[in-house]
Amino acid sequence: MNTFPDMRPSRRATLPLNDSTLTCQTVRIGTRRTSLRLEPEMWEALQIIMGQTGRTMPQLMMEIDLYRQQSSLTSAVRVVILKFFRAAALPGSTPTQWLDSALRPHRATHPDRKRA
């Protein structure tokens, strides 16, 4: 039997409650307003996407909302950011093509269908 106390710091004790790195901002999608909670790096990535494609935040949010397949807008935004920068890493394309690629739904093959 181990008689020494557990010397590892408690995770709960080291992280204060409500100490979140997420930043909440209100965005407009058409005529409605909604709040998004994202990491500061994600907000910076959205600024880069807007600068590269010439879109405003409402235009970008409208496109993401229109084409999203994720259950939440926040999740859809993160996926679009990831897909945009993945496309940007490929040679020979433009920022507009990167965004179009990021917004395009991923076509997964149904498990019961055989590939041709």
Secondary structure by P-SEA (a helix, b strand, c coil): cccccccccccccccccccccbbbbbbbcccccbbbbbcaaaaaaaaaaaaaccccaaaaaaaaaaccccccaaaaaaaaaaaaaaaaacccccaaaaaaaaaccccccccccccc
